[in-house]
């Protein structure tokens, strides 16, 4: 059985942000797919730009989060390899 870890408030905010943007991404792609099925001649270029923007938001949030966590752990160990003061 997997037990939940206690996460900090920052972890939870980043997870919630990523989940929200990810849900919007899935719903947007489904909407564009339905639009293309219903109206094959419709111009979906702006919708594709919006989906690309959502993907960039998700990637940016995750990269920033991971970079921040790595920097925090490195600073917490005073720059010594292999030691973590978590």
PDB file with one MODEL, atoms N, CA, C and O in Angstrom:
MODEL        1
ATOM      1  N   UNK A   1       0.837  -1.175   0.000  1.00  0.00           N
ATOM      2  CA  UNK A   1       0.000   0.000   0.000  1.00  0.00           C
ATOM      3  C   UNK A   1       0.886   1.244   0.000  1.00  0.00           C
ATOM      4  O   UNK A   1       1.870   1.315   0.737  1.00  0.00           O
ATOM      5  N   UNK A   2       0.538   2.203  -0.815  1.00  0.00           N
ATOM      6  CA  UNK A   2       1.295   3.439  -0.906  1.00  0.00           C
ATOM      7  C   UNK A   2       0.748   4.425   0.124  1.00  0.00           C
ATOM      8  O   UNK A   2      -0.449   4.711   0.151  1.00  0.00           O
ATOM      9  N   UNK A   3       1.626   4.931   0.956  1.00  0.00           N
ATOM     10  CA  UNK A   3       1.189   5.906   1.943  1.00  0.00           C
ATOM     11  C   UNK A   3       1.558   7.306   1.465  1.00  0.00           C
ATOM     12  O   UNK A   3       2.641   7.497   0.910  1.00  0.00           O
ATOM     13  N   UNK A   4       0.685   8.285   1.666  1.00  0.00           N
ATOM     14  CA  UNK A   4       0.994   9.641   1.203  1.00  0.00           C
ATOM     15  C   UNK A   4       2.107  10.264   2.035  1.00  0.00           C
ATOM     16  O   UNK A   4       2.186  10.060   3.246  1.00  0.00           O
ATOM     17  N   UNK A   5       2.961  11.023   1.367  1.00  0.00           N
ATOM     18  CA  UNK A   5       4.030  11.732   2.059  1.00  0.00           C
ATOM     19  C   UNK A   5       3.478  13.066   2.550  1.00  0.00           C
ATOM     20  O   UNK A   5       2.563  13.631   1.951  1.00  0.00           O
ATOM     21  N   UNK A   6       4.041  13.556   3.637  1.00  0.00           N
ATOM     22  CA  UNK A   6       3.690  14.905   4.077  1.00  0.00           C
ATOM     23  C   UNK A   6       4.432  15.873   3.165  1.00  0.00           C
ATOM     24  O   UNK A   6       5.659  15.838   3.067  1.00  0.00           O
ATOM     25  N   UNK A   7       3.692  16.715   2.517  1.00  0.00           N
ATOM     26  CA  UNK A   7       4.298  17.653   1.571  1.00  0.00           C
ATOM     27  C   UNK A   7       4.181  19.075   2.101  1.00  0.00           C
ATOM     28  O   UNK A   7       3.264  19.406   2.853  1.00  0.00           O
ATOM     29  N   UNK A   8       5.122  19.898   1.694  1.00  0.00           N
ATOM     30  CA  UNK A   8       5.079  21.298   2.109  1.00  0.00           C
ATOM     31  C   UNK A   8       3.996  22.031   1.321  1.00  0.00           C
ATOM     32  O   UNK A   8       3.479  21.519   0.329  1.00  0.00           O
ATOM     33  N   UNK A   9       3.666  23.223   1.772  1.00  0.00           N
ATOM     34  CA  UNK A   9       2.637  24.024   1.094  1.00  0.00           C
ATOM     35  C   UNK A   9       3.070  24.355  -0.331  1.00  0.00           C
ATOM     36  O   UNK A   9       2.238  24.363  -1.239  1.00  0.00           O
ATOM     37  N   UNK A  10       4.349  24.626  -0.541  1.00  0.00           N
ATOM     38  CA  UNK A  10       4.847  24.940  -1.881  1.00  0.00           C
ATOM     39  C   UNK A  10       4.677  23.739  -2.798  1.00  0.00           C
ATOM     40  O   UNK A  10       4.261  23.892  -3.946  1.00  0.00           O
ATOM     41  N   UNK A  11       4.996  22.537  -2.303  1.00  0.00           N
ATOM     42  CA  UNK A  11       4.809  21.325  -3.097  1.00  0.00           C
ATOM     43  C   UNK A  11       3.355  21.188  -3.523  1.00  0.00           C
ATOM     44  O   UNK A  11       3.069  20.893  -4.683  1.00  0.00           O
ATOM     45  N   UNK A  12       2.440  21.403  -2.590  1.00  0.00           N
ATOM     46  CA  UNK A  12       1.021  21.259  -2.885  1.00  0.00           C
ATOM     47  C   UNK A  12       0.538  22.294  -3.896  1.00  0.00           C
ATOM     48  O   UNK A  12      -0.269  21.978  -4.769  1.00  0.00           O
ATOM     49  N   UNK A  13       1.024  23.518  -3.783  1.00  0.00           N
ATOM     50  CA  UNK A  13       0.627  24.560  -4.728  1.00  0.00           C
ATOM     51  C   UNK A  13       1.103  24.209  -6.133  1.00  0.00           C
ATOM     52  O   UNK A  13       0.352  24.356  -7.098  1.00  0.00           O
ATOM     53  N   UNK A  14       2.340  23.747  -6.255  1.00  0.00           N
ATOM     54  CA  UNK A  14       2.868  23.393  -7.575  1.00  0.00           C
ATOM     55  C   UNK A  14       2.112  22.189  -8.143  1.00  0.00           C
ATOM     56  O   UNK A  14       1.809  22.157  -9.336  1.00  0.00           O
ATOM     57  N   UNK A  15       1.810  21.211  -7.306  1.00  0.00           N
ATOM     58  CA  UNK A  15       1.052  20.049  -7.767  1.00  0.00           C
ATOM     59  C   UNK A  15      -0.341  20.467  -8.223  1.00  0.00           C
ATOM     60  O   UNK A  15      -0.815  20.015  -9.266  1.00  0.00           O
ATOM     61  N   UNK A  16      -0.995  21.323  -7.452  1.00  0.00           N
ATOM     62  CA  UNK A  16      -2.335  21.782  -7.829  1.00  0.00           C
ATOM     63  C   UNK A  16      -2.307  22.613  -9.106  1.00  0.00           C
ATOM     64  O   UNK A  16      -3.190  22.477  -9.953  1.00  0.00           O
ATOM     65  N   UNK A  17      -1.298  23.475  -9.251  1.00  0.00           N
ATOM     66  CA  UNK A  17      -1.164  24.272 -10.471  1.00  0.00           C
ATOM     67  C   UNK A  17      -0.978  23.369 -11.679  1.00  0.00           C
ATOM     68  O   UNK A  17      -1.642  23.535 -12.702  1.00  0.00           O
ATOM     69  N   UNK A  18      -0.078  22.425 -11.551  1.00  0.00           N
ATOM     70  CA  UNK A  18       0.197  21.527 -12.667  1.00  0.00           C
ATOM     71  C   UNK A  18      -1.015  20.659 -12.998  1.00  0.00           C
ATOM     72  O   UNK A  18      -1.306  20.424 -14.171  1.00  0.00           O
ATOM     73  N   UNK A  19      -1.719  20.186 -11.977  1.00  0.00           N
ATOM     74  CA  UNK A  19      -2.917  19.378 -12.219  1.00  0.00           C
ATOM     75  C   UNK A  19      -4.003  20.195 -12.895  1.00  0.00           C
ATOM     76  O   UNK A  19      -4.677  19.700 -13.798  1.00  0.00           O
ATOM     77  N   UNK A  20      -4.184  21.442 -12.469  1.00  0.00           N
ATOM     78  CA  UNK A  20      -5.202  22.298 -13.074  1.00  0.00           C
ATOM     79  C   UNK A  20      -4.874  22.591 -14.530  1.00  0.00           C
ATOM     80  O   UNK A  20      -5.734  22.468 -15.401  1.00  0.00           O
ATOM     81  N   UNK A  21      -3.632  22.977 -14.793  1.00  0.00           N
ATOM     82  CA  UNK A  21      -3.232  23.277 -16.166  1.00  0.00           C
ATOM     83  C   UNK A  21      -3.279  22.011 -17.017  1.00  0.00           C
ATOM     84  O   UNK A  21      -3.660  22.064 -18.186  1.00  0.00           O
ATOM     85  N   UNK A  22      -2.897  20.880 -16.440  1.00  0.00           N
ATOM     86  CA  UNK A  22      -2.966  19.607 -17.169  1.00  0.00           C
ATOM     87  C   UNK A  22      -4.395  19.228 -17.529  1.00  0.00           C
ATOM     88  O   UNK A  22      -4.657  18.754 -18.635  1.00  0.00           O
ATOM     89  N   UNK A  23      -5.318  19.436 -16.597  1.00  0.00           N
ATOM     90  CA  UNK A  23      -6.729  19.165 -16.886  1.00  0.00           C
ATOM     91  C   UNK A  23      -7.233  20.068 -18.003  1.00  0.00           C
ATOM     92  O   UNK A  23      -7.946  19.615 -18.898  1.00  0.00           O
ATOM     93  N   UNK A  24      -6.862  21.349 -17.951  1.00  0.00           N
ATOM     94  CA  UNK A  24      -7.264  22.267 -19.013  1.00  0.00           C
ATOM     95  C   UNK A  24      -6.658  21.855 -20.352  1.00  0.00           C
ATOM     96  O   UNK A  24      -7.293  22.013 -21.394  1.00  0.00           O
ATOM     97  N   UNK A  25      -5.454  21.335 -20.330  1.00  0.00           N
ATOM     98  CA  UNK A  25      -4.815  20.857 -21.554  1.00  0.00           C
ATOM     99  C   UNK A  25      -5.608  19.707 -22.157  1.00  0.00           C
ATOM    100  O   UNK A  25      -5.888  19.698 -23.355  1.00  0.00           O
ATOM    101  N   UNK A  26      -5.970  18.737 -21.321  1.00  0.00           N
ATOM    102  CA  UNK A  26      -6.734  17.579 -21.805  1.00  0.00           C
ATOM    103  C   UNK A  26      -8.081  18.030 -22.354  1.00  0.00           C
ATOM    104  O   UNK A  26      -8.492  17.591 -23.428  1.00  0.00           O
ATOM    105  N   UNK A  27      -8.770  18.902 -21.625  1.00  0.00           N
ATOM    106  CA  UNK A  27     -10.071  19.382 -22.090  1.00  0.00           C
ATOM    107  C   UNK A  27      -9.948  20.185 -23.387  1.00  0.00           C
ATOM    108  O   UNK A  27     -10.816  20.096 -24.255  1.00  0.00           O
ATOM    109  N   UNK A  28      -8.885  20.962 -23.521  1.00  0.00           N
ATOM    110  CA  UNK A  28      -8.676  21.740 -24.744  1.00  0.00           C
ATOM    111  C   UNK A  28      -8.432  20.835 -25.949  1.00  0.00           C
ATOM    112  O   UNK A  28      -8.983  21.059 -27.027  1.00  0.00           O
ATOM    113  N   UNK A  29      -7.615  19.830 -25.757  1.00  0.00           N
ATOM    114  CA  UNK A  29      -7.336  18.898 -26.863  1.00  0.00           C
ATOM    115  C   UNK A  29      -8.604  18.151 -27.270  1.00  0.00           C
ATOM    116  O   UNK A  29      -8.863  17.957 -28.458  1.00  0.00           O
ATOM    117  N   UNK A  30      -9.388  17.737 -26.284  1.00  0.00           N
ATOM    118  CA  UNK A  30     -10.658  17.066 -26.596  1.00  0.00           C
ATOM    119  C   UNK A  30     -11.589  18.010 -27.356  1.00  0.00           C
ATOM    120  O   UNK A  30     -12.247  17.603 -28.314  1.00  0.00           O
ATOM    121  N   UNK A  31     -11.640  19.277 -26.925  1.00  0.00           N
ATOM    122  CA  UNK A  31     -12.475  20.263 -27.617  1.00  0.00           C
ATOM    123  C   UNK A  31     -12.049  20.485 -29.054  1.00  0.00           C
ATOM    124  O   UNK A  31     -12.887  20.563 -29.951  1.00  0.00           O
ATOM    125  N   UNK A  32     -10.740  20.589 -29.276  1.00  0.00           N
ATOM    126  CA  UNK A  32     -10.239  20.772 -30.645  1.00  0.00           C
ATOM    127  C   UNK A  32     -10.545  19.539 -31.480  1.00  0.00           C
ATOM    128  O   UNK A  32     -10.915  19.654 -32.648  1.00  0.00           O
ATOM    129  N   UNK A  33     -10.394  18.367 -30.891  1.00  0.00           N
ATOM    130  CA  UNK A  33     -10.688  17.119 -31.613  1.00  0.00           C
ATOM    131  C   UNK A  33     -12.156  17.077 -32.031  1.00  0.00           C
ATOM    132  O   UNK A  33     -12.471  16.744 -33.173  1.00  0.00           O
ATOM    133  N   UNK A  34     -13.053  17.414 -31.102  1.00  0.00           N
ATOM    134  CA  UNK A  34     -14.493  17.412 -31.421  1.00  0.00           C
ATOM    135  C   UNK A  34     -14.803  18.462 -32.485  1.00  0.00           C
ATOM    136  O   UNK A  34     -15.596  18.213 -33.393  1.00  0.00           O
ATOM    137  N   UNK A  35     -14.178  19.634 -32.373  1.00  0.00           N
ATOM    138  CA  UNK A  35     -14.385  20.683 -33.376  1.00  0.00           C
ATOM    139  C   UNK A  35     -13.956  20.215 -34.755  1.00  0.00           C
ATOM    140  O   UNK A  35     -14.659  20.444 -35.739  1.00  0.00           O
ATOM    141  N   UNK A  36     -12.794  19.554 -34.831  1.00  0.00           N
ATOM    142  CA  UNK A  36     -12.308  19.068 -36.138  1.00  0.00           C
ATOM    143  C   UNK A  36     -13.214  17.980 -36.707  1.00  0.00           C
ATOM    144  O   UNK A  36     -13.380  17.887 -37.923  1.00  0.00           O
ATOM    145  N   UNK A  37     -13.806  17.148 -35.831  1.00  0.00           N
ATOM    146  CA  UNK A  37     -14.733  16.126 -36.315  1.00  0.00           C
ATOM    147  C   UNK A  37     -16.030  16.740 -36.824  1.00  0.00           C
ATOM    148  O   UNK A  37     -16.559  16.325 -37.855  1.00  0.00           O
ATOM    149  N   UNK A  38     -16.537  17.726 -36.098  1.00  0.00           N
ATOM    150  CA  UNK A  38     -17.818  18.331 -36.446  1.00  0.00           C
ATOM    151  C   UNK A  38     -17.691  19.292 -37.624  1.00  0.00           C
ATOM    152  O   UNK A  38     -18.553  19.320 -38.503  1.00  0.00           O
ATOM    153  N   UNK A  39     -16.620  20.075 -37.641  1.00  0.00           N
ATOM    154  CA  UNK A  39     -16.384  21.056 -38.711  1.00  0.00           C
ATOM    155  C   UNK A  39     -14.975  20.858 -39.262  1.00  0.00           C
ATOM    156  O   UNK A  39     -14.036  21.512 -38.808  1.00  0.00           O
ATOM    157  N   UNK A  40     -14.820  19.962 -40.236  1.00  0.00           N
ATOM    158  CA  UNK A  40     -13.466  19.647 -40.744  1.00  0.00           C
ATOM    159  C   UNK A  40     -12.735  20.838 -41.373  1.00  0.00           C
ATOM    160  O   UNK A  40     -11.505  20.850 -41.414  1.00  0.00           O
ATOM    161  N   UNK A  41     -13.470  21.832 -41.861  1.00  0.00           N
ATOM    162  CA  UNK A  41     -12.834  22.975 -42.514  1.00  0.00           C
ATOM    163  C   UNK A  41     -12.515  24.106 -41.541  1.00  0.00           C
ATOM    164  O   UNK A  41     -12.014  25.149 -41.962  1.00  0.00           O
ATOM    165  N   UNK A  42     -12.788  23.929 -40.272  1.00  0.00           N
ATOM    166  CA  UNK A  42     -12.570  24.990 -39.288  1.00  0.00           C
ATOM    167  C   UNK A  42     -11.078  25.252 -39.104  1.00  0.00           C
ATOM    168  O   UNK A  42     -10.254  24.340 -39.169  1.00  0.00           O
ATOM    169  N   UNK A  43     -10.756  26.517 -38.873  1.00  0.00           N
ATOM    170  CA  UNK A  43      -9.366  26.908 -38.624  1.00  0.00           C
ATOM    171  C   UNK A  43      -9.072  26.711 -37.134  1.00  0.00           C
ATOM    172  O   UNK A  43      -9.647  27.397 -36.289  1.00  0.00           O
ATOM    173  N   UNK A  44      -8.192  25.792 -36.821  1.00  0.00           N
ATOM    174  CA  UNK A  44      -7.860  25.493 -35.423  1.00  0.00           C
ATOM    175  C   UNK A  44      -6.458  25.952 -35.053  1.00  0.00           C
ATOM    176  O   UNK A  44      -5.886  25.483 -34.069  1.00  0.00           O
ATOM    177  N   UNK A  45      -5.903  26.869 -35.840  1.00  0.00           N
ATOM    178  CA  UNK A  45      -4.527  27.304 -35.568  1.00  0.00           C
ATOM    179  C   UNK A  45      -4.428  28.054 -34.236  1.00  0.00           C
ATOM    180  O   UNK A  45      -3.450  27.882 -33.509  1.00  0.00           O
ATOM    181  N   UNK A  46      -5.426  28.885 -33.905  1.00  0.00           N
ATOM    182  CA  UNK A  46      -5.378  29.602 -32.621  1.00  0.00           C
ATOM    183  C   UNK A  46      -5.545  28.630 -31.462  1.00  0.00           C
ATOM    184  O   UNK A  46      -4.938  28.808 -30.405  1.00  0.00           O
ATOM    185  N   UNK A  47      -6.366  27.604 -31.657  1.00  0.00           N
ATOM    186  CA  UNK A  47      -6.531  26.593 -30.607  1.00  0.00           C
ATOM    187  C   UNK A  47      -5.224  25.823 -30.402  1.00  0.00           C
ATOM    188  O   UNK A  47      -4.864  25.492 -29.273  1.00  0.00           O
ATOM    189  N   UNK A  48      -4.524  25.544 -31.488  1.00  0.00           N
ATOM    190  CA  UNK A  48      -3.237  24.852 -31.375  1.00  0.00           C
ATOM    191  C   UNK A  48      -2.222  25.722 -30.637  1.00  0.00           C
ATOM    192  O   UNK A  48      -1.415  25.206 -29.863  1.00  0.00           O
ATOM    193  N   UNK A  49      -2.253  27.032 -30.866  1.00  0.00           N
ATOM    194  CA  UNK A  49      -1.365  27.942 -30.143  1.00  0.00           C
ATOM    195  C   UNK A  49      -1.686  27.944 -28.648  1.00  0.00           C
ATOM    196  O   UNK A  49      -0.780  27.991 -27.816  1.00  0.00           O
ATOM    197  N   UNK A  50      -2.966  27.896 -28.311  1.00  0.00           N
ATOM    198  CA  UNK A  50      -3.371  27.862 -26.904  1.00  0.00           C
ATOM    199  C   UNK A  50      -2.896  26.574 -26.235  1.00  0.00           C
ATOM    200  O   UNK A  50      -2.422  26.605 -25.099  1.00  0.00           O
ATOM    201  N   UNK A  51      -3.017  25.457 -26.921  1.00  0.00           N
ATOM    202  CA  UNK A  51      -2.557  24.175 -26.376  1.00  0.00           C
ATOM    203  C   UNK A  51      -1.038  24.209 -26.190  1.00  0.00           C
ATOM    204  O   UNK A  51      -0.530  23.716 -25.183  1.00  0.00           O
ATOM    205  N   UNK A  52      -0.314  24.782 -27.144  1.00  0.00           N
ATOM    206  CA  UNK A  52       1.141  24.894 -27.007  1.00  0.00           C
ATOM    207  C   UNK A  52       1.502  25.773 -25.813  1.00  0.00           C
ATOM    208  O   UNK A  52       2.462  25.485 -25.098  1.00  0.00           O
ATOM    209  N   UNK A  53       0.745  26.835 -25.597  1.00  0.00           N
ATOM    210  CA  UNK A  53       0.976  27.693 -24.434  1.00  0.00           C
ATOM    211  C   UNK A  53       0.753  26.956 -23.126  1.00  0.00           C
ATOM    212  O   UNK A  53       1.500  27.148 -22.167  1.00  0.00           O
ATOM    213  N   UNK A  54      -0.275  26.111 -23.082  1.00  0.00           N
ATOM    214  CA  UNK A  54      -0.528  25.313 -21.887  1.00  0.00           C
ATOM    215  C   UNK A  54       0.610  24.333 -21.616  1.00  0.00           C
ATOM    216  O   UNK A  54       1.018  24.142 -20.471  1.00  0.00           O
ATOM    217  N   UNK A  55       1.112  23.723 -22.669  1.00  0.00           N
ATOM    218  CA  UNK A  55       2.224  22.784 -22.515  1.00  0.00           C
ATOM    219  C   UNK A  55       3.456  23.520 -21.981  1.00  0.00           C
ATOM    220  O   UNK A  55       4.152  23.007 -21.104  1.00  0.00           O
ATOM    221  N   UNK A  56       3.726  24.714 -22.502  1.00  0.00           N
ATOM    222  CA  UNK A  56       4.859  25.491 -22.015  1.00  0.00           C
ATOM    223  C   UNK A  56       4.680  25.867 -20.549  1.00  0.00           C
ATOM    224  O   UNK A  56       5.650  25.881 -19.790  1.00  0.00           O
ATOM    225  N   UNK A  57       3.449  26.170 -20.144  1.00  0.00           N
ATOM    226  CA  UNK A  57       3.184  26.497 -18.751  1.00  0.00           C
ATOM    227  C   UNK A  57       3.478  25.317 -17.844  1.00  0.00           C
ATOM    228  O   UNK A  57       4.102  25.477 -16.795  1.00  0.00           O
ATOM    229  N   UNK A  58       3.033  24.128 -18.243  1.00  0.00           N
ATOM    230  CA  UNK A  58       3.271  22.930 -17.439  1.00  0.00           C
ATOM    231  C   UNK A  58       4.771  22.647 -17.327  1.00  0.00           C
ATOM    232  O   UNK A  58       5.287  22.414 -16.234  1.00  0.00           O
ATOM    233  N   UNK A  59       5.452  22.669 -18.452  1.00  0.00           N
ATOM    234  CA  UNK A  59       6.887  22.378 -18.448  1.00  0.00           C
ATOM    235  C   UNK A  59       7.641  23.427 -17.629  1.00  0.00           C
ATOM    236  O   UNK A  59       8.530  23.083 -16.850  1.00  0.00           O
ATOM    237  N   UNK A  60       7.294  24.696 -17.800  1.00  0.00           N
ATOM    238  CA  UNK A  60       7.958  25.760 -17.043  1.00  0.00           C
ATOM    239  C   UNK A  60       7.752  25.617 -15.546  1.00  0.00           C
ATOM    240  O   UNK A  60       8.685  25.797 -14.763  1.00  0.00           O
ATOM    241  N   UNK A  61       6.522  25.291 -15.148  1.00  0.00           N
ATOM    242  CA  UNK A  61       6.237  25.118 -13.715  1.00  0.00           C
ATOM    243  C   UNK A  61       7.028  23.948 -13.142  1.00  0.00           C
ATOM    244  O   UNK A  61       7.601  24.057 -12.057  1.00  0.00           O
ATOM    245  N   UNK A  62       7.063  22.846 -13.854  1.00  0.00           N
ATOM    246  CA  UNK A  62       7.776  21.674 -13.355  1.00  0.00           C
ATOM    247  C   UNK A  62       9.285  21.886 -13.323  1.00  0.00           C
ATOM    248  O   UNK A  62       9.947  21.481 -12.367  1.00  0.00           O
ATOM    249  N   UNK A  63       9.827  22.510 -14.347  1.00  0.00           N
ATOM    250  CA  UNK A  63      11.271  22.766 -14.372  1.00  0.00           C
ATOM    251  C   UNK A  63      11.647  23.732 -13.249  1.00  0.00           C
ATOM    252  O   UNK A  63      12.653  23.532 -12.568  1.00  0.00           O
ATOM    253  N   UNK A  64      10.849  24.767 -13.057  1.00  0.00           N
ATOM    254  CA  UNK A  64      11.116  25.707 -11.974  1.00  0.00           C
ATOM    255  C   UNK A  64      11.026  25.051 -10.608  1.00  0.00           C
ATOM    256  O   UNK A  64      11.839  25.320  -9.723  1.00  0.00           O
ATOM    257  N   UNK A  65      10.045  24.199 -10.444  1.00  0.00           N
ATOM    258  CA  UNK A  65       9.862  23.498  -9.177  1.00  0.00           C
ATOM    259  C   UNK A  65      11.040  22.571  -8.893  1.00  0.00           C
ATOM    260  O   UNK A  65      11.600  22.584  -7.797  1.00  0.00           O
ATOM    261  N   UNK A  66      11.405  21.779  -9.873  1.00  0.00           N
ATOM    262  CA  UNK A  66      12.508  20.832  -9.696  1.00  0.00           C
ATOM    263  C   UNK A  66      13.817  21.577  -9.468  1.00  0.00           C
ATOM    264  O   UNK A  66      14.613  21.181  -8.616  1.00  0.00           O
ATOM    265  N   UNK A  67      14.050  22.654 -10.220  1.00  0.00           N
ATOM    266  CA  UNK A  67      15.266  23.442 -10.029  1.00  0.00           C
ATOM    267  C   UNK A  67      15.319  24.080  -8.656  1.00  0.00           C
ATOM    268  O   UNK A  67      16.375  24.117  -8.024  1.00  0.00           O
ATOM    269  N   UNK A  68      14.189  24.581  -8.191  1.00  0.00           N
ATOM    270  CA  UNK A  68      14.135  25.175  -6.866  1.00  0.00           C
ATOM    271  C   UNK A  68      14.383  24.163  -5.770  1.00  0.00           C
ATOM    272  O   UNK A  68      15.082  24.448  -4.798  1.00  0.00           O
ATOM    273  N   UNK A  69      13.814  22.985  -5.923  1.00  0.00           N
ATOM    274  CA  UNK A  69      14.026  21.937  -4.922  1.00  0.00           C
ATOM    275  C   UNK A  69      15.489  21.507  -4.898  1.00  0.00           C
ATOM    276  O   UNK A  69      16.066  21.327  -3.826  1.00  0.00           O
ATOM    277  N   UNK A  70      16.089  21.343  -6.067  1.00  0.00           N
ATOM    278  CA  UNK A  70      17.491  20.916  -6.131  1.00  0.00           C
ATOM    279  C   UNK A  70      18.400  21.977  -5.522  1.00  0.00           C
ATOM    280  O   UNK A  70      19.333  21.653  -4.787  1.00  0.00           O
ATOM    281  N   UNK A  71      18.131  23.238  -5.826  1.00  0.00           N
ATOM    282  CA  UNK A  71      18.940  24.322  -5.266  1.00  0.00           C
ATOM    283  C   UNK A  71      18.783  24.380  -3.757  1.00  0.00           C
ATOM    284  O   UNK A  71      19.762  24.571  -3.035  1.00  0.00           O
ATOM    285  N   UNK A  72      17.561  24.215  -3.277  1.00  0.00           N
ATOM    286  CA  UNK A  72      17.317  24.225  -1.835  1.00  0.00           C
ATOM    287  C   UNK A  72      18.042  23.107  -1.118  1.00  0.00           C
ATOM    288  O   UNK A  72      18.608  23.317  -0.046  1.00  0.00           O
ATOM    289  N   UNK A  73      18.029  21.925  -1.698  1.00  0.00           N
ATOM    290  CA  UNK A  73      18.746  20.802  -1.076  1.00  0.00           C
ATOM    291  C   UNK A  73      20.247  21.039  -1.097  1.00  0.00           C
ATOM    292  O   UNK A  73      20.946  20.721  -0.135  1.00  0.00           O
ATOM    293  N   UNK A  74      20.743  21.598  -2.196  1.00  0.00           N
ATOM    294  CA  UNK A  74      22.174  21.859  -2.303  1.00  0.00           C
ATOM    295  C   UNK A  74      22.592  22.913  -1.282  1.00  0.00           C
ATOM    296  O   UNK A  74      23.613  22.768  -0.611  1.00  0.00           O
ATOM    297  N   UNK A  75      21.786  23.983  -1.169  1.00  0.00           N
ATOM    298  CA  UNK A  75      22.111  25.022  -0.188  1.00  0.00           C
ATOM    299  C   UNK A  75      21.952  24.507   1.237  1.00  0.00           C
ATOM    300  O   UNK A  75      22.690  24.923   2.130  1.00  0.00           O
ATOM    301  N   UNK A  76      20.998  23.608   1.461  1.00  0.00           N
ATOM    302  CA  UNK A  76      20.791  23.040   2.780  1.00  0.00           C
ATOM    303  C   UNK A  76      21.954  22.170   3.232  1.00  0.00           C
ATOM    304  O   UNK A  76      22.192  22.005   4.429  1.00  0.00           O
ATOM    305  N   UNK A  77      22.674  21.615   2.266  1.00  0.00           N
ATOM    306  CA  UNK A  77      23.831  20.779   2.613  1.00  0.00           C
ATOM    307  C   UNK A  77      25.125  21.580   2.578  1.00  0.00           C
ATOM    308  O   UNK A  77      26.213  21.012   2.680  1.00  0.00           O
ATOM    309  N   UNK A  78      25.010  22.898   2.433  1.00  0.00           N
ATOM    310  CA  UNK A  78      26.166  23.798   2.341  1.00  0.00           C
ATOM    311  C   UNK A  78      27.079  23.434   1.181  1.00  0.00           C
ATOM    312  O   UNK A  78      28.293  23.626   1.257  1.00  0.00           O
ATOM    313  N   UNK A  79      26.503  22.914   0.115  1.00  0.00           N
ATOM    314  CA  UNK A  79      27.263  22.615  -1.091  1.00  0.00           C
ATOM    315  C   UNK A  79      28.044  21.320  -1.057  1.00  0.00           C
ATOM    316  O   UNK A  79      28.813  21.048  -1.979  1.00  0.00           O
ATOM    317  N   UNK A  80      27.870  20.510  -0.017  1.00  0.00           N
ATOM    318  CA  UNK A  80      28.594  19.239   0.065  1.00  0.00           C
ATOM    319  C   UNK A  80      27.801  18.157  -0.654  1.00  0.00           C
ATOM    320  O   UNK A  80      26.583  18.060  -0.498  1.00  0.00           O
ATOM    321  N   UNK A  81      28.487  17.357  -1.431  1.00  0.00           N
ATOM    322  CA  UNK A  81      27.828  16.282  -2.162  1.00  0.00           C
ATOM    323  C   UNK A  81      27.403  15.178  -1.225  1.00  0.00           C
ATOM    324  O   UNK A  81      28.101  14.851  -0.266  1.00  0.00           O
ATOM    325  N   UNK A  82      26.239  14.602  -1.518  1.00  0.00           N
ATOM    326  CA  UNK A  82      25.795  13.434  -0.776  1.00  0.00           C
ATOM    327  C   UNK A  82      25.177  13.711   0.575  1.00  0.00           C
ATOM    328  O   UNK A  82      24.712  12.780   1.232  1.00  0.00           O
ATOM    329  N   UNK A  83      25.154  14.948   1.010  1.00  0.00           N
ATOM    330  CA  UNK A  83      24.580  15.256   2.316  1.00  0.00           C
ATOM    331  C   UNK A  83      23.336  16.118   2.121  1.00  0.00           C
ATOM    332  O   UNK A  83      23.354  17.105   1.387  1.00  0.00           O
ATOM    333  N   UNK A  84      22.269  15.726   2.788  1.00  0.00           N
ATOM    334  CA  UNK A  84      21.017  16.467   2.682  1.00  0.00           C
ATOM    335  C   UNK A  84      20.493  16.717   4.082  1.00  0.00           C
ATOM    336  O   UNK A  84      20.426  15.796   4.897  1.00  0.00           O
ATOM    337  N   UNK A  85      20.131  17.921   4.360  1.00  0.00           N
ATOM    338  CA  UNK A  85      19.515  18.273   5.631  1.00  0.00           C
ATOM    339  C   UNK A  85      18.038  18.497   5.397  1.00  0.00           C
ATOM    340  O   UNK A  85      17.558  19.628   5.468  1.00  0.00           O
ATOM    341  N   UNK A  86      17.318  17.434   5.120  1.00  0.00           N
ATOM    342  CA  UNK A  86      15.893  17.577   4.815  1.00  0.00           C
ATOM    343  C   UNK A  86      15.051  17.436   6.040  1.00  0.00           C
ATOM    344  O   UNK A  86      13.826  17.530   5.961  1.00  0.00           O
TER     345      UNK A  86
ENDMDL
END
